[in-house]
Amino acid sequence: MTKWEYATVPLLVHATKQILDNWGEDGWELVAVVPGPNPDQLVAYFKRPKP
């Protein structure tokens, strides 16, 4: 059975691609993007298998 670890990351609108690319390079898979605490912010949820 695969065990997962998760991360929650605030996304800055002006740097979304760079942030997503950086987490992807580290092996994280994007699961969802949801609205953040204010209208100008998004929050990304990532997962990856535990080592």
PEQUI-V398980 format. One line per field, one symbol per residue. burial: + if it has 24 or more other ideal C-beta (glycine too) atoms within 12 Angstrom, else -. Layout:
BEGIN
burial->???
END
This chain:
BEGIN
burial->--------+-+-------+---+----+-+-----------+-+++-----
END
